[in-house]
């Protein structure tokens, strides 16, 4: 694997992690949003990662001509977990029975996801730093 491929792989993982952090922040910000432009409460969004170019089996069988390119966000999907009904007849979005349907965002789960993503981000920063240090050592050897 070439030196720049390592930088590209870590860079793609950093980009994907940053997008996931943005989506998690959006979920947390909308955890009490009962009315959206599409109608109804806000639906939690989740990020789906995908290997950029080749699957693991192809790499093992050496069937790929392209270099492995890291990770990318394949799509952002909406969580189909049902909304939580809360009895509040004075709320403007309450139905005829007095229930307001709250978004399917669990703040505890969002914090855990954020912590996981932060750990992934930091691991890739560490890998990037190690690559940089190896390059500097290689340049020192060449002097």
Buried (B, 14 or more C-beta within 10 A) or exposed (E): EEEEEBBBBBBBBBBBBEBBBEBBEBBBEBBEBBEEEEEEBBBBBBBEBEBBBBEEEBEEEEEEEEBBBBBBBEEBEEBEEEBBBEEBEEBEBBEEEEBBBBBBBBEEEBEEBBEEBBEBBEEBBEBBEEBEEEEEEEEEEEE
